[in-house]
Amino acid sequence: MAGSYTIAGKVIPNYKISMFFIGAYAAAGAAAILKPKAPQAATPPIQASSSDEEAFIREFLAKAEADEKKN
């Protein structure tokens, strides 16, 4: 068999040490993949030159969504 290391007064075989590190690496990868992501805005920001223009765009989008729901 392969060697072993003495850690904190206990003899631990190499295969157990390697299995621990492989498991820790897999757990870290799974945690990184499953981490919740920040929610993104549903619509892009409106870049209007005036408040009247922004109000018109918002009203137009609201009407378009209402028409889309009807169909």
C-alpha positions as MATLAB code, in Angstrom:
seq = 'MAGSYTIAGKVIPNYKISMFFIGAYAAAGAAAILKPKAPQAATPPIQASSSDEEAFIREFLAKAEADEKKN';
ca = [
       0.000    0.000    0.000;
       0.970    3.612   -0.359;
       2.211    5.691    2.521;
       0.387    7.537    5.211;
       0.687   10.730    7.209;
       0.416   11.330   10.927;
      -2.008   14.191   11.527;
      -2.899   15.214   15.081;
      -1.498   11.954   16.399;
      -3.512    9.721   14.049;
      -2.185    7.794   11.094;
      -4.229    8.674    8.000;
      -3.721    6.781    4.719;
      -3.028    8.770    1.550;
      -6.190    7.603   -0.187;
      -8.368    9.075    2.575;
      -6.549   12.406    2.342;
      -6.983   12.477   -1.434;
     -10.675   11.558   -1.166;
     -11.165   14.391    1.340;
      -9.613   16.950   -1.015;
     -11.581   15.693   -4.027;
     -14.809   15.905   -1.998;
     -13.961   19.388   -0.719;
     -13.210   20.548   -4.279;
     -16.505   19.110   -5.551;
     -18.451   20.711   -2.681;
     -16.867   24.103   -3.369;
     -17.736   23.790   -7.058;
     -21.322   22.798   -6.304;
     -21.683   25.696   -3.870;
     -20.402   28.126   -6.507;
     -22.811   26.798   -9.136;
     -25.856   26.708   -6.841;
     -25.262   30.144   -5.309;
     -28.346   32.330   -5.914;
     -27.837   35.060   -8.451;
     -28.940   38.658   -8.039;
     -32.278   39.387   -9.710;
     -32.049   41.405  -12.895;
     -34.390   44.147  -13.986;
     -37.350   42.946  -16.035;
     -36.995   45.769  -18.543;
     -34.070   47.890  -19.627;
     -33.892   51.374  -18.132;
     -35.720   54.143  -19.969;
     -33.341   56.844  -21.171;
     -35.623   59.748  -21.935;
     -34.556   63.349  -22.444;
     -37.526   64.745  -20.479;
     -40.054   63.613  -17.917;
     -42.887   64.000  -20.465;
     -41.107   61.636  -22.843;
     -40.568   59.110  -20.059;
     -44.236   59.279  -19.064;
     -45.269   58.732  -22.703;
     -42.975   55.684  -22.992;
     -44.283   54.176  -19.749;
     -47.907   54.732  -20.855;
     -47.193   53.208  -24.265;
     -45.570   50.129  -22.688;
     -48.495   49.695  -20.284;
     -50.985   49.813  -23.178;
     -48.882   47.385  -25.226;
     -48.743   44.906  -22.340;
     -52.520   45.191  -21.829;
     -53.115   44.523  -25.536;
     -50.737   41.570  -25.440;
     -52.597   40.027  -22.501;
     -55.909   40.327  -24.356;
     -54.592   38.353  -27.324;
];
